[in-house]
Amino acid sequence: MAELENRYSPNDRMAGTKMPMKLNKIELKSANENPLQMIEHIKKLKITYARQNKKLTEEVIVDHIFNVCGNIYPEVLSHLDYAAKKAKIAVDYQELIDELHSSY
């Protein structure tokens, strides 16, 4: 069991450097691609590296989604960003996912 955990949920320095690189490879190929597929890939990555000291936080995920989806869903993202700034809070992860899904 420990061998499987080490293989599929690594917890070492190299794993900590691979996590952001793998996150940066997750993107939407086109406007026709369902954004929930991208979210599922991110969730899998988050689970894989859950044992890491440096975890994949919701803030990092939201920033990545804004970066990746900025050109495809600009009105959705700008609306969420404006509302969050007005309320002086961070963009809610689940609200972001819901808005992307409804805009697809």
ChimeraX attribute file (.defattr): number of C-alpha atoms within 10 A of each C-alpha:
attribute: neighborCount
match mode: 1-to-1
recipient: residues
	/A:1	6
	/A:2	8
	/A:3	8
	/A:4	9
	/A:5	12
	/A:6	12
	/A:7	11
	/A:8	12
	/A:9	19
	/A:10	17
	/A:11	18
	/A:12	13
	/A:13	11
	/A:14	9
	/A:15	17
	/A:16	17
	/A:17	11
	/A:18	12
	/A:19	18
	/A:20	13
	/A:21	11
	/A:22	12
	/A:23	17
	/A:24	12
	/A:25	9
	/A:26	17
	/A:27	19
	/A:28	18
	/A:29	13
	/A:30	11
	/A:31	12
	/A:32	9
	/A:33	12
	/A:34	15
	/A:35	21
	/A:36	15
	/A:37	13
	/A:38	17
	/A:39	18
	/A:40	11
	/A:41	15
	/A:42	20
	/A:43	13
	/A:44	12
	/A:45	18
	/A:46	20
	/A:47	14
	/A:48	18
	/A:49	21
	/A:50	15
	/A:51	16
	/A:52	17
	/A:53	11
	/A:54	14
	/A:55	14
	/A:56	20
	/A:57	9
	/A:58	14
	/A:59	13
	/A:60	13
	/A:61	17
	/A:62	18
	/A:63	12
	/A:64	17
	/A:65	23
	/A:66	19
	/A:67	13
	/A:68	18
	/A:69	19
	/A:70	14
	/A:71	12
	/A:72	15
	/A:73	16
	/A:74	11
	/A:75	12
	/A:76	17
	/A:77	21
	/A:78	13
	/A:79	12
	/A:80	17
	/A:81	18
	/A:82	12
	/A:83	14
	/A:84	14
	/A:85	12
	/A:86	9
	/A:87	10
	/A:88	9
	/A:89	10
	/A:90	13
	/A:91	20
	/A:92	14
	/A:93	14
	/A:94	11
	/A:95	11
	/A:96	18
	/A:97	16
	/A:98	11
	/A:99	15
	/A:100	19
	/A:101	12
	/A:102	10
	/A:103	12
	/A:104	12
